[in-house]
């Protein structure tokens, strides 16, 4: 009788230790993913909540799979519960979605006791991210965005504007041209898609752009952000 109780307590202790180790490993691996994401982030809208989501979602998946185990009924219950919850968060950058999937993969691997797959898979993914970050595919020395500004309709030399853009931009494309203002003070509103040449800084380009005679309402739109100078 006492041997059975001792065996049961030892089994419960082992299960608790395994659960703690599983959650801890999931936390460490997902934190590594979040850390690499933070260091390789190149966008304009950095979200700390998203970085925390990368870590927490892996732990949640691990706990769910631990709770389900081999029970088919529990699995159906979790699926029914998840259908009630609606996530309304659109990730505009596909790269952000991949990091979420990586965190989910860690949670699934840890929750199913596939520790080797979780560890090797995580470091393989992070190695690929770092390689791509420093490779030519990841270099972003040039600026890509939408440039808008206004110039007087009278006295504006289009050739000078084209020479200026050709000097600093690797690529330019006129997207829109509007005639604004009244008959006495007519303004032409330009919209260009631009890509700066390598080595040309955003600050230097803006400083030279503001020196053009008669230019007003300068606006450069980046991904999810805008910088204005008048």
GROMACS elastic network, one bead per residue, 0.5 to 0.9 nm:
[ bonds ]
;  ai    aj funct       b0    kb
    1     4     6  0.52350   500
    1     5     6  0.65150   500
    1     6     6  0.87666   500
    2     5     6  0.50645   500
    2     6     6  0.60809   500
    2     7     6  0.84804   500
    3     6     6  0.50766   500
    3     7     6  0.60644   500
    3     8     6  0.85469   500
    4     7     6  0.50766   500
    4     8     6  0.61252   500
    4     9     6  0.86668   500
    5     8     6  0.50529   500
    5     9     6  0.61848   500
    5    10     6  0.85735   500
    6     9     6  0.51823   500
    6    10     6  0.61367   500
    6    11     6  0.85521   500
    7    10     6  0.51208   500
    7    11     6  0.61267   500
    7    12     6  0.86694   500
    8    11     6  0.50573   500
    8    12     6  0.62275   500
    8    13     6  0.86227   500
    9    12     6  0.50830   500
    9    13     6  0.61111   500
    9    14     6  0.85628   500
   10    13     6  0.50472   500
   10    14     6  0.61490   500
   10    15     6  0.86300   500
   11    14     6  0.50804   500
   11    15     6  0.62179   500
   11    16     6  0.86925   500
   12    15     6  0.50409   500
   12    16     6  0.62012   500
   12    17     6  0.85799   500
   13    16     6  0.51696   500
   13    17     6  0.61347   500
   13    18     6  0.85280   500
   14    17     6  0.50825   500
   14    18     6  0.60335   500
   14    19     6  0.85177   500
   15    18     6  0.50498   500
   15    19     6  0.60861   500
   15    20     6  0.86230   500
   16    19     6  0.50347   500
   16    20     6  0.61779   500
   16    21     6  0.85455   500
   17    20     6  0.51561   500
   17    21     6  0.61033   500
   17    22     6  0.85062   500
   18    21     6  0.50619   500
   18    22     6  0.59936   500
   18    23     6  0.86199   500
   19    22     6  0.50447   500
   19    23     6  0.62083   500
   19    24     6  0.84728   500
   19    63     6  0.84403   500
   19    66     6  0.77232   500
   19   111     6  0.88750   500
   20    23     6  0.52908   500
   20    24     6  0.60084   500
   20    25     6  0.85069   500
   21    24     6  0.50437   500
   21    25     6  0.59979   500
   21    26     6  0.84759   500
   22    25     6  0.52139   500
   22    26     6  0.61495   500
   22    27     6  0.86002   500
   22    59     6  0.89847   500
   22    62     6  0.75418   500
   22    63     6  0.88470   500
   22   110     6  0.58001   500
   22   111     6  0.69357   500
   22   113     6  0.75115   500
   22   115     6  0.82663   500
   23    26     6  0.50322   500
   23    27     6  0.61221   500
   23    28     6  0.86864   500
   23    58     6  0.88647   500
   23    59     6  0.61030   500
   23    60     6  0.89733   500
   23    62     6  0.66721   500
   23    63     6  0.73659   500
   23   107     6  0.86422   500
   23   110     6  0.76005   500
   23   111     6  0.82319   500
   24    27     6  0.50304   500
   24    28     6  0.62208   500
   24    29     6  0.86761   500
   24    59     6  0.84781   500
   25    28     6  0.51093   500
   25    29     6  0.61293   500
   25    30     6  0.84362   500
   25   110     6  0.73321   500
   25   115     6  0.83060   500
   25   118     6  0.88617   500
   25   119     6  0.86839   500
   26    29     6  0.53365   500
   26    30     6  0.59882   500
   26    31     6  0.83198   500
   26    55     6  0.82738   500
   26    58     6  0.63024   500
   26    59     6  0.59019   500
   26    62     6  0.72003   500
   26   103     6  0.86796   500
   26   106     6  0.63654   500
   26   107     6  0.60322   500
   26   109     6  0.87020   500
   26   110     6  0.61484   500
   26   111     6  0.84838   500
   26   118     6  0.83117   500
   27    30     6  0.52975   500
   27    31     6  0.58881   500
   27    32     6  0.85418   500
   27    55     6  0.63260   500
   27    56     6  0.76860   500
   27    58     6  0.71990   500
   27    59     6  0.62521   500
   27   107     6  0.88786   500
   28    31     6  0.51039   500
   28    32     6  0.62576   500
   28    33     6  0.88158   500
   28    55     6  0.85086   500
   29    32     6  0.50722   500
   29    33     6  0.64571   500
   29    34     6  0.87846   500
   29    55     6  0.83684   500
   29    58     6  0.88466   500
   29   103     6  0.81917   500
   29   106     6  0.71081   500
   29   118     6  0.78900   500
   29   119     6  0.71693   500
   29   122     6  0.67123   500
   29   123     6  0.85351   500
   30    34     6  0.62039   500
   30    35     6  0.85600   500
   30    54     6  0.64849   500
   30    56     6  0.80117   500
   30    57     6  0.86672   500
   30    58     6  0.63848   500
   30    59     6  0.82459   500
   30   102     6  0.82489   500
   30   103     6  0.56418   500
   30   104     6  0.88632   500
   30   106     6  0.69354   500
   30   107     6  0.82724   500
   30   122     6  0.82835   500
   31    35     6  0.60028   500
   31    36     6  0.85946   500
   31    51     6  0.87348   500
   31    52     6  0.85531   500
   31    54     6  0.76578   500
   31    55     6  0.55074   500
   32    35     6  0.50473   500
   32    36     6  0.62423   500
   32    37     6  0.85261   500
   32    55     6  0.87261   500
   32   122     6  0.83062   500
   32   123     6  0.87033   500
   32   126     6  0.82175   500
   33    36     6  0.53158   500
   33    37     6  0.61488   500
   33    38     6  0.86644   500
   33    54     6  0.75572   500
   33    55     6  0.79421   500
   33    99     6  0.72722   500
   33   102     6  0.77894   500
   33   103     6  0.72332   500
   33   122     6  0.74792   500
   33   123     6  0.87615   500
   33   125     6  0.85825   500
   33   126     6  0.67951   500
   34    38     6  0.61591   500
   34    39     6  0.87217   500
   34    50     6  0.89398   500
   34    51     6  0.55588   500
   34    52     6  0.75420   500
   34    53     6  0.88209   500
   34    54     6  0.60540   500
   34    55     6  0.66324   500
   34    99     6  0.80128   500
   34   103     6  0.87014   500
   35    38     6  0.51179   500
   35    39     6  0.63200   500
   35    40     6  0.86821   500
   35    51     6  0.81363   500
   36    39     6  0.50979   500
   36    40     6  0.60357   500
   36    41     6  0.83413   500
   36   126     6  0.69749   500
   36   129     6  0.79749   500
   36   130     6  0.78293   500
   37    40     6  0.52534   500
   37    41     6  0.58024   500
   37    51     6  0.77708   500
   37    96     6  0.85494   500
   37    99     6  0.75935   500
   37   126     6  0.89011   500
   37   129     6  0.85271   500
   38    41     6  0.53415   500
   38    42     6  0.89495   500
   38    46     6  0.85271   500
   38    48     6  0.89756   500
   38    51     6  0.74265   500
   39    42     6  0.86522   500
   40   129     6  0.80768   500
   40   130     6  0.75316   500
   40   133     6  0.66009   500
   41    44     6  0.87873   500
   41    46     6  0.77685   500
   42    46     6  0.86737   500
   42   140     6  0.83242   500
   43    46     6  0.68026   500
   43   223     6  0.73045   500
   43   224     6  0.88613   500
   44   222     6  0.77516   500
   44   223     6  0.65490   500
   44   224     6  0.69263   500
   44   225     6  0.69142   500
   45   223     6  0.81543   500
   45   224     6  0.68878   500
   45   225     6  0.77612   500
   46    50     6  0.83345   500
   46    51     6  0.89522   500
   47    50     6  0.52826   500
   47    51     6  0.67125   500
   47    52     6  0.89458   500
   48    51     6  0.50630   500
   48    52     6  0.63076   500
   48    53     6  0.85501   500
   49    52     6  0.50864   500
   49    53     6  0.60922   500
   49    54     6  0.87906   500
   50    54     6  0.64040   500
   50    55     6  0.89730   500
   50    96     6  0.87360   500
   51    54     6  0.52530   500
   51    55     6  0.68983   500
   51    56     6  0.89667   500
   52    55     6  0.52730   500
   52    56     6  0.61503   500
   52    57     6  0.84872   500
   53    56     6  0.50743   500
   53    57     6  0.57033   500
   53    58     6  0.84252   500
   53   100     6  0.81219   500
   54    57     6  0.57433   500
   54    58     6  0.67887   500
   54    99     6  0.71214   500
   54   100     6  0.58009   500
   54   101     6  0.89693   500
   54   102     6  0.85873   500
   54   103     6  0.58685   500
   54   104     6  0.83674   500
   55    58     6  0.57145   500
   55    59     6  0.68760   500
   55   103     6  0.70047   500
   56    59     6  0.52134   500
   56    60     6  0.62287   500
   56    61     6  0.87358   500
   56   103     6  0.87651   500
   57    60     6  0.50364   500
   57    61     6  0.62023   500
   57    62     6  0.85860   500
   57   100     6  0.80281   500
   57   103     6  0.68723   500
   57   104     6  0.67324   500
   57   107     6  0.76231   500
   58    61     6  0.52653   500
   58    62     6  0.62387   500
   58    63     6  0.87682   500
   58   100     6  0.86714   500
   58   102     6  0.87848   500
   58   103     6  0.51438   500
   58   104     6  0.52891   500
   58   105     6  0.77365   500
   58   106     6  0.61937   500
   58   108     6  0.77653   500
   58   110     6  0.88770   500
   59    62     6  0.50384   500
   59    63     6  0.62358   500
   59    64     6  0.86337   500
   59   103     6  0.88437   500
   59   104     6  0.88125   500
   59   106     6  0.87462   500
   59   107     6  0.60317   500
   59   110     6  0.89848   500
   59   111     6  0.88660   500
   60    63     6  0.51992   500
   60    64     6  0.61744   500
   60    65     6  0.86964   500
   60   107     6  0.73947   500
   61    64     6  0.50779   500
   61    65     6  0.61955   500
   61    66     6  0.85012   500
   61   104     6  0.67712   500
   61   105     6  0.89552   500
   61   106     6  0.86453   500
   61   107     6  0.50109   500
   61   108     6  0.62376   500
   61   110     6  0.88557   500
   61   111     6  0.71166   500
   62    65     6  0.53375   500
   62    66     6  0.61362   500
   62    67     6  0.86282   500
   62   104     6  0.87520   500
   62   106     6  0.81720   500
   62   108     6  0.59880   500
   62   109     6  0.79335   500
   62   110     6  0.60278   500
   62   112     6  0.79387   500
   63    67     6  0.60965   500
   63    68     6  0.86194   500
   63   107     6  0.82731   500
   63   111     6  0.67510   500
   64    67     6  0.50794   500
   64    68     6  0.61772   500
   64    69     6  0.86252   500
   64    78     6  0.79345   500
   64   111     6  0.76589   500
   65    68     6  0.50204   500
   65    69     6  0.60005   500
   65    75     6  0.85997   500
   65   107     6  0.83876   500
   65   108     6  0.70665   500
   65   110     6  0.87635   500
   65   111     6  0.50786   500
   65   112     6  0.67823   500
   66    69     6  0.53699   500
   66   110     6  0.89844   500
   66   111     6  0.54917   500
   66   112     6  0.73428   500
   67    71     6  0.88105   500
   67    74     6  0.77537   500
   67    75     6  0.89509   500
   68    71     6  0.56861   500
   68    72     6  0.76754   500
   68    73     6  0.83198   500
   68    74     6  0.52162   500
   68    75     6  0.56709   500
   68    78     6  0.79860   500
   69    72     6  0.84283   500
   69    74     6  0.80568   500
   69    75     6  0.83457   500
   69   111     6  0.86866   500
   69   112     6  0.80881   500
   70    74     6  0.84069   500
   70    75     6  0.84228   500
   71    74     6  0.53491   500
   71    75     6  0.64486   500
   71    76     6  0.89244   500
   72    75     6  0.50844   500
   72    76     6  0.63967   500
   72    77     6  0.87302   500
   73    76     6  0.51861   500
   73    77     6  0.62651   500
   73    78     6  0.87564   500
   74    78     6  0.61842   500
   74    79     6  0.85901   500
   75    78     6  0.51819   500
   75    79     6  0.62370   500
   75    80     6  0.86464   500
   76    79     6  0.50585   500
   76    80     6  0.61575   500
   76    81     6  0.86093   500
   77    80     6  0.50956   500
   77    81     6  0.61870   500
   77    82     6  0.86386   500
   78    81     6  0.50178   500
   78    82     6  0.61060   500
   78    83     6  0.86763   500
   79    82     6  0.51194   500
   79    83     6  0.63384   500
   80    83     6  0.53157   500
   80    84     6  0.69387   500
   81    84     6  0.54643   500
   81    85     6  0.70033   500
   82    85     6  0.52332   500
   82    86     6  0.78690   500
   83    86     6  0.71599   500
   87    90     6  0.88799   500
   91    94     6  0.70049   500
   91    95     6  0.89194   500
   91    96     6  0.67069   500
   91    97     6  0.65387   500
   92    95     6  0.88209   500
   92    96     6  0.79742   500
   92    97     6  0.85593   500
   93    96     6  0.55097   500
   93    97     6  0.69855   500
   94    97     6  0.51015   500
   94    98     6  0.64778   500
   95    98     6  0.51274   500
   95    99     6  0.66212   500
   95   100     6  0.89328   500
   96    99     6  0.53076   500
   96   100     6  0.65521   500
   96   101     6  0.88800   500
   97   100     6  0.51130   500
   97   101     6  0.63392   500
   97   102     6  0.86950   500
   98   102     6  0.61480   500
   98   103     6  0.86601   500
   99   103     6  0.62353   500
   99   104     6  0.85794   500
  100   103     6  0.51153   500
  100   104     6  0.61990   500
  100   105     6  0.86231   500
  101   105     6  0.60913   500
  101   106     6  0.86404   500
  102   105     6  0.50452   500
  102   106     6  0.63605   500
  102   107     6  0.87651   500
  102   121     6  0.88508   500
  102   122     6  0.75010   500
  102   125     6  0.77835   500
  103   106     6  0.50932   500
  103   107     6  0.63307   500
  103   108     6  0.87305   500
  103   122     6  0.86490   500
  104   107     6  0.50338   500
  104   108     6  0.61701   500
  104   109     6  0.85497   500
  105   108     6  0.51188   500
  105   109     6  0.60475   500
  105   110     6  0.85204   500
  105   118     6  0.75465   500
  105   121     6  0.86457   500
  105   122     6  0.86788   500
  106   109     6  0.51360   500
  106   110     6  0.60540   500
  106   111     6  0.83304   500
  106   115     6  0.89343   500
  106   117     6  0.84874   500
  106   118     6  0.53317   500
  106   119     6  0.81341   500
  106   121     6  0.80624   500
  106   122     6  0.71227   500
  107   110     6  0.52603   500
  107   111     6  0.58555   500
  107   112     6  0.85374   500
  107   118     6  0.81703   500
  108   111     6  0.50431   500
  108   112     6  0.61621   500
  108   113     6  0.86133   500
  108   114     6  0.83633   500
  108   118     6  0.84211   500
  109   112     6  0.53502   500
  109   113     6  0.62482   500
  109   115     6  0.64017   500
  109   116     6  0.85108   500
  109   117     6  0.65495   500
  109   118     6  0.52677   500
  109   119     6  0.89757   500
  110   113     6  0.50201   500
  110   114     6  0.56812   500
  110   115     6  0.56461   500
  110   117     6  0.85460   500
  110   118     6  0.63213   500
  111   114     6  0.75702   500
  111   115     6  0.88250   500
  112   115     6  0.82443   500
  113   116     6  0.85626   500
  113   118     6  0.88587   500
  114   117     6  0.54698   500
  114   118     6  0.62779   500
  114   119     6  0.88631   500
  115   119     6  0.61587   500
  115   120     6  0.85185   500
  116   119     6  0.53034   500
  116   120     6  0.59938   500
  116   121     6  0.80237   500
  117   120     6  0.53595   500
  117   121     6  0.54598   500
  117   122     6  0.80752   500
  118   121     6  0.52604   500
  118   122     6  0.59310   500
  118   123     6  0.86350   500
  119   122     6  0.52835   500
  119   123     6  0.63362   500
  119   124     6  0.84866   500
  120   123     6  0.53859   500
  120   124     6  0.59483   500
  120   125     6  0.85385   500
  121   124     6  0.50317   500
  121   125     6  0.60877   500
  121   126     6  0.86075   500
  122   125     6  0.51535   500
  122   126     6  0.61778   500
  122   127     6  0.84965   500
  123   126     6  0.50082   500
  123   127     6  0.58901   500
  123   128     6  0.85096   500
  124   127     6  0.51146   500
  124   128     6  0.63150   500
  124   129     6  0.87378   500
  125   128     6  0.52045   500
  125   129     6  0.62975   500
  125   130     6  0.88095   500
  126   130     6  0.61999   500
  126   131     6  0.85601   500
  127   130     6  0.52573   500
  127   131     6  0.61689   500
  127   132     6  0.86265   500
  128   131     6  0.51193   500
  128   132     6  0.61204   500
  128   133     6  0.84889   500
  129   132     6  0.52440   500
  129   133     6  0.60776   500
  129   134     6  0.89101   500
  130   134     6  0.65109   500
  130   135     6  0.85478   500
  131   134     6  0.55124   500
  131   135     6  0.59828   500
  131   138     6  0.86609   500
  132   136     6  0.76439   500
  132   137     6  0.62481   500
  132   138     6  0.54888   500
  132   139     6  0.86689   500
  133   136     6  0.81414   500
  133   137     6  0.74425   500
  133   139     6  0.69263   500
  134   137     6  0.79212   500
  134   138     6  0.60372   500
  134   139     6  0.66595   500
  135   138     6  0.54576   500
  135   139     6  0.65726   500
  136   139     6  0.52217   500
  136   140     6  0.86263   500
  137   140     6  0.85278   500
  139   142     6  0.83979   500
  140   143     6  0.72981   500
  140   198     6  0.88318   500
  141   196     6  0.84821   500
  141   197     6  0.81134   500
  141   198     6  0.56706   500
  141   199     6  0.70725   500
  141   200     6  0.84185   500
  141   201     6  0.87247   500
  142   169     6  0.89281   500
  142   170     6  0.83454   500
  142   195     6  0.62184   500
  142   196     6  0.50613   500
  142   197     6  0.57161   500
  142   198     6  0.52374   500
  142   199     6  0.75843   500
  142   200     6  0.74836   500
  142   201     6  0.82973   500
  143   169     6  0.88827   500
  143   194     6  0.75853   500
  143   195     6  0.51328   500
  143   197     6  0.77238   500
  143   198     6  0.84735   500
  143   200     6  0.86234   500
  143   201     6  0.83140   500
  143   202     6  0.74123   500
  143   222     6  0.86675   500
  144   193     6  0.75766   500
  144   194     6  0.58525   500
  144   196     6  0.68352   500
  144   222     6  0.72754   500
  144   223     6  0.87659   500
  145   192     6  0.84403   500
  145   193     6  0.59030   500
  145   194     6  0.57201   500
  145   195     6  0.67362   500
  145   220     6  0.67459   500
  145   221     6  0.57163   500
  145   222     6  0.51026   500
  145   223     6  0.73883   500
  146   175     6  0.89529   500
  146   191     6  0.69166   500
  146   192     6  0.57016   500
  146   194     6  0.61743   500
  146   195     6  0.88758   500
  146   219     6  0.80775   500
  146   220     6  0.55541   500
  146   221     6  0.50984   500
  146   222     6  0.68644   500
  147   190     6  0.79165   500
  147   191     6  0.56983   500
  147   193     6  0.61339   500
  147   194     6  0.67145   500
  147   218     6  0.74746   500
  147   219     6  0.58857   500
  147   221     6  0.65698   500
  148   189     6  0.71581   500
  148   190     6  0.54981   500
  148   192     6  0.63280   500
  148   193     6  0.88269   500
  148   217     6  0.75414   500
  148   218     6  0.57637   500
  148   220     6  0.62165   500
  148   221     6  0.82586   500
  149   188     6  0.83653   500
  149   189     6  0.58250   500
  149   190     6  0.54968   500
  149   191     6  0.69338   500
  149   192     6  0.89029   500
  149   215     6  0.67632   500
  149   216     6  0.59271   500
  149   217     6  0.51491   500
  149   219     6  0.62073   500
  149   220     6  0.86750   500
  150   180     6  0.87097   500
  150   187     6  0.61928   500
  150   188     6  0.54130   500
  150   190     6  0.60839   500
  150   214     6  0.81237   500
  150   215     6  0.56858   500
  150   216     6  0.51099   500
  150   217     6  0.59287   500
  150   218     6  0.71886   500
  151   154     6  0.86984   500
  151   156     6  0.69698   500
  151   186     6  0.87708   500
  151   187     6  0.56025   500
  151   188     6  0.52974   500
  151   189     6  0.66659   500
  151   190     6  0.79546   500
  151   213     6  0.83020   500
  151   214     6  0.57417   500
  151   216     6  0.64670   500
  151   217     6  0.88981   500
  152   155     6  0.68170   500
  152   156     6  0.62143   500
  152   185     6  0.74610   500
  152   186     6  0.61297   500
  152   188     6  0.60364   500
  152   189     6  0.88929   500
  152   214     6  0.63636   500
  152   215     6  0.76057   500
  152   216     6  0.89656   500
  153   156     6  0.60803   500
  153   179     6  0.78585   500
  153   180     6  0.89898   500
  153   185     6  0.80491   500
  153   186     6  0.54928   500
  153   187     6  0.51044   500
  153   188     6  0.55007   500
  154   157     6  0.88465   500
  154   185     6  0.86171   500
  154   186     6  0.74877   500
  154   187     6  0.82667   500
  156   159     6  0.89345   500
  156   160     6  0.84257   500
  156   161     6  0.85028   500
  156   213     6  0.86641   500
  156   214     6  0.84086   500
  157   160     6  0.56198   500
  157   161     6  0.68537   500
  158   161     6  0.51707   500
  158   162     6  0.62455   500
  158   163     6  0.86778   500
  159   162     6  0.50822   500
  159   163     6  0.61557   500
  159   164     6  0.86084   500
  160   163     6  0.50823   500
  160   164     6  0.61540   500
  160   165     6  0.87083   500
  161   164     6  0.51240   500
  161   165     6  0.63011   500
  161   166     6  0.85669   500
  161   212     6  0.85307   500
  162   165     6  0.52277   500
  162   166     6  0.60291   500
  162   167     6  0.85485   500
  163   166     6  0.50557   500
  163   167     6  0.61218   500
  163   168     6  0.89707   500
  164   167     6  0.51824   500
  164   168     6  0.67497   500
  164   169     6  0.84393   500
  164   208     6  0.89102   500
  164   209     6  0.82316   500
  165   168     6  0.55088   500
  165   169     6  0.54541   500
  165   170     6  0.85225   500
  165   171     6  0.85689   500
  165   172     6  0.71800   500
  165   194     6  0.84856   500
  165   196     6  0.89881   500
  166   169     6  0.53209   500
  166   170     6  0.69996   500
  166   171     6  0.77897   500
  166   172     6  0.76848   500
  167   170     6  0.82232   500
  167   197     6  0.85541   500
  168   195     6  0.87243   500
  168   196     6  0.59702   500
  168   197     6  0.59577   500
  168   200     6  0.66951   500
  168   205     6  0.69632   500
  169   172     6  0.65525   500
  169   194     6  0.64366   500
  169   195     6  0.54947   500
  169   197     6  0.50703   500
  169   198     6  0.88146   500
  169   200     6  0.83221   500
  170   194     6  0.75399   500
  170   195     6  0.54242   500
  170   196     6  0.52642   500
  170   198     6  0.79853   500
  171   193     6  0.78085   500
  171   194     6  0.55126   500
  171   196     6  0.70225   500
  171   197     6  0.80156   500
  172   192     6  0.64484   500
  172   193     6  0.56212   500
  172   195     6  0.66010   500
  172   196     6  0.87882   500
  173   191     6  0.85684   500
  173   192     6  0.54700   500
  173   193     6  0.51337   500
  173   194     6  0.66293   500
  174   177     6  0.76251   500
  174   190     6  0.74830   500
  174   191     6  0.60712   500
  174   193     6  0.64942   500
  174   194     6  0.88324   500
  175   190     6  0.79112   500
  175   191     6  0.54001   500
  175   192     6  0.53768   500
  175   193     6  0.66140   500
  176   189     6  0.79461   500
  176   190     6  0.60196   500
  176   192     6  0.71402   500
  177   188     6  0.67844   500
  177   189     6  0.56162   500
  177   191     6  0.63416   500
  178   187     6  0.82296   500
  178   188     6  0.56212   500
  178   190     6  0.67452   500
  178   191     6  0.87530   500
  179   186     6  0.68949   500
  179   187     6  0.58231   500
  179   189     6  0.62728   500
  180   185     6  0.87389   500
  180   186     6  0.59211   500
  180   188     6  0.58535   500
  180   189     6  0.66750   500
  181   184     6  0.80896   500
  181   185     6  0.59691   500
  181   187     6  0.55118   500
  181   188     6  0.83146   500
  182   185     6  0.54444   500
  182   186     6  0.53219   500
  182   187     6  0.81179   500
  183   186     6  0.56662   500
  189   217     6  0.89295   500
  196   199     6  0.83555   500
  196   200     6  0.63124   500
  196   201     6  0.79812   500
  196   202     6  0.81206   500
  196   205     6  0.84245   500
  197   200     6  0.56018   500
  197   201     6  0.86627   500
  198   201     6  0.82523   500
  200   203     6  0.85930   500
  200   204     6  0.69264   500
  200   205     6  0.69314   500
  201   204     6  0.52704   500
  201   205     6  0.62327   500
  201   206     6  0.86913   500
  202   205     6  0.51812   500
  202   206     6  0.62214   500
  202   207     6  0.86455   500
  203   206     6  0.52300   500
  203   207     6  0.61669   500
  203   208     6  0.87358   500
  204   207     6  0.51031   500
  204   208     6  0.62655   500
  204   209     6  0.85016   500
  205   208     6  0.53167   500
  205   209     6  0.60354   500
  205   210     6  0.87234   500
  206   210     6  0.62268   500
  206   211     6  0.88550   500
  206   218     6  0.87411   500
  206   229     6  0.88016   500
  207   210     6  0.54636   500
  207   211     6  0.68374   500
  208   211     6  0.53167   500
  208   212     6  0.72848   500
  209   212     6  0.57534   500
  209   215     6  0.80535   500
  209   218     6  0.85608   500
  210   213     6  0.80100   500
  210   214     6  0.89028   500
  210   215     6  0.66865   500
  210   216     6  0.80105   500
  210   218     6  0.79958   500
  210   229     6  0.85621   500
  210   230     6  0.87666   500
  211   214     6  0.86392   500
  211   215     6  0.79096   500
  212   215     6  0.58644   500
  215   218     6  0.74969   500
  215   230     6  0.88294   500
  216   229     6  0.81601   500
  216   230     6  0.58196   500
  217   228     6  0.73845   500
  217   229     6  0.64269   500
  218   227     6  0.84453   500
  218   228     6  0.59206   500
  218   229     6  0.53526   500
  218   230     6  0.60724   500
  219   226     6  0.70004   500
  219   227     6  0.58916   500
  219   229     6  0.65278   500
  219   230     6  0.84546   500
  220   225     6  0.86625   500
  220   226     6  0.58201   500
  220   227     6  0.54928   500
  220   228     6  0.66466   500
  220   229     6  0.89714   500
  221   224     6  0.75855   500
  221   225     6  0.59200   500
  221   227     6  0.64907   500
  221   228     6  0.86492   500
  222   225     6  0.51063   500
  222   226     6  0.58241   500
  222   227     6  0.80313   500
  223   226     6  0.81315   500
